[in-house]
Amino acid sequence: MLGRLNHVALAVPDLAAAMAAYRDTLGARLSAPQALPEHGVTVVFVDVGNTKIELLEPLGEASPIAAFLEKNPSGGMHHVCYEVDDILAARDHLKQSGARVLGDGNPKIGAHGKPVLFLHPKDFFGTLVELEQA
Amino acid sequence: MLGRLNHVALAVPDLAAAMAAYRDTLGARLSAPQALPEHGVTVVFVDVGNTKIELLEPLGEASPIAAFLEKNPSGGMHHVCYEVDDILAARDHLKQSGARVLGDGNPKIGAHGKPVLFLHPKDFFGTLVELEQA
């Protein structure tokens, strides 16, 4: 079921400063910042060739990463996203296995325009797992 | 400078339970556990095709992930590892840029038998960054 790693999401309190660190200090290739108001973040993609690193800064009042940054004011590793071929089949298998799907259990359209689900971090040893239909 | 994502390391308090969750619940392909006493961990590799997820359980008295698991008893995302072509050139560039290299600043031989460095998470917005010479 579990396919390739689509991205690793890193929450940062200051996207401009994080862009400078990744571009100038680490020598990484970055996208321009993209505001995604419907997802409550501004994102910069770091292209590392085999996958993407996403630098996320909160956007708007109800950002899904605001609580994380309150607990981790410097920022930190927020979630990993794996690809699956069939998100409804994946969801059904996960629920049968006892894993908790966040929200109402139905896929939402994620930041890449594809259906996504998030799984409860307590079921995966403290790691927030996103699944995206490839 | 920054090359491909070599792995994402997830610290877990109970490797057998984590293996069951990744294999049975997420349907992932796992390696057998490998004890690496000189690195203070037992590791299981999760093959996701384009990169690796490493599940790390502490091994021995002075495990480098023990303090993390004291702060995060359920486990969590521990570090990301990027490949570089020349780790000494990378180290010199990082130091010139003001980034802090952990330890004495010299590469050590990492868990894959290659030279590695760790960078201070405060310089990268709460994310512990490992660099490995490819």
Boltz contact constraints between the chains, C-beta under 6 A:
constraints:
  - contact:
      token1: [A, 1]
      token2: [B, 27]
      max_distance: 6.0
  - contact:
      token1: [A, 2]
      token2: [B, 26]
      max_distance: 6.0
  - contact:
      token1: [A, 2]
      token2: [B, 27]
      max_distance: 6.0
  - contact:
      token1: [A, 2]
      token2: [B, 28]
      max_distance: 6.0
  - contact:
      token1: [A, 4]
      token2: [B, 48]
      max_distance: 6.0
  - contact:
      token1: [A, 4]
      token2: [B, 49]
      max_distance: 6.0
  - contact:
      token1: [A, 4]
      token2: [B, 50]
      max_distance: 6.0
  - contact:
      token1: [A, 5]
      token2: [B, 48]
      max_distance: 6.0
  - contact:
      token1: [A, 5]
      token2: [B, 50]
      max_distance: 6.0
  - contact:
      token1: [A, 5]
      token2: [B, 51]
      max_distance: 6.0
  - contact:
      token1: [A, 8]
      token2: [B, 8]
      max_distance: 6.0
  - contact:
      token1: [A, 10]
      token2: [B, 127]
      max_distance: 6.0
  - contact:
      token1: [A, 12]
      token2: [B, 125]
      max_distance: 6.0
  - contact:
      token1: [A, 18]
      token2: [B, 125]
      max_distance: 6.0
  - contact:
      token1: [A, 25]
      token2: [B, 97]
      max_distance: 6.0
  - contact:
      token1: [A, 25]
      token2: [B, 99]
      max_distance: 6.0
  - contact:
      token1: [A, 26]
      token2: [B, 2]
      max_distance: 6.0
  - contact:
      token1: [A, 27]
      token2: [B, 1]
      max_distance: 6.0
  - contact:
      token1: [A, 27]
      token2: [B, 2]
      max_distance: 6.0
  - contact:
      token1: [A, 28]
      token2: [B, 2]
      max_distance: 6.0
  - contact:
      token1: [A, 48]
      token2: [B, 4]
      max_distance: 6.0
  - contact:
      token1: [A, 48]
      token2: [B, 5]
      max_distance: 6.0
  - contact:
      token1: [A, 49]
      token2: [B, 4]
      max_distance: 6.0
  - contact:
      token1: [A, 50]
      token2: [B, 4]
      max_distance: 6.0
  - contact:
      token1: [A, 50]
      token2: [B, 5]
      max_distance: 6.0
  - contact:
      token1: [A, 50]
      token2: [B, 50]
      max_distance: 6.0
  - contact:
      token1: [A, 50]
      token2: [B, 51]
      max_distance: 6.0
  - contact:
      token1: [A, 51]
      token2: [B, 5]
      max_distance: 6.0
  - contact:
      token1: [A, 51]
      token2: [B, 50]
      max_distance: 6.0
  - contact:
      token1: [A, 51]
      token2: [B, 51]
      max_distance: 6.0
  - contact:
      token1: [A, 72]
      token2: [B, 126]
      max_distance: 6.0
  - contact:
      token1: [A, 74]
      token2: [B, 126]
      max_distance: 6.0
  - contact:
      token1: [A, 75]
      token2: [B, 125]
      max_distance: 6.0
  - contact:
      token1: [A, 75]
      token2: [B, 126]
      max_distance: 6.0
  - contact:
      token1: [A, 76]
      token2: [B, 126]
      max_distance: 6.0
  - contact:
      token1: [A, 77]
      token2: [B, 77]
      max_distance: 6.0
  - contact:
      token1: [A, 77]
      token2: [B, 127]
      max_distance: 6.0
  - contact:
      token1: [A, 97]
      token2: [B, 25]
      max_distance: 6.0
  - contact:
      token1: [A, 99]
      token2: [B, 25]
      max_distance: 6.0
  - contact:
      token1: [A, 125]
      token2: [B, 12]
      max_distance: 6.0
  - contact:
      token1: [A, 125]
      token2: [B, 18]
      max_distance: 6.0
  - contact:
      token1: [A, 125]
      token2: [B, 75]
      max_distance: 6.0
  - contact:
      token1: [A, 126]
      token2: [B, 72]
      max_distance: 6.0
  - contact:
      token1: [A, 126]
      token2: [B, 74]
      max_distance: 6.0
  - contact:
      token1: [A, 126]
      token2: [B, 75]
      max_distance: 6.0
  - contact:
      token1: [A, 126]
      token2: [B, 76]
      max_distance: 6.0
  - contact:
      token1: [A, 127]
      token2: [B, 10]
      max_distance: 6.0
  - contact:
      token1: [A, 127]
      token2: [B, 77]
      max_distance: 6.0
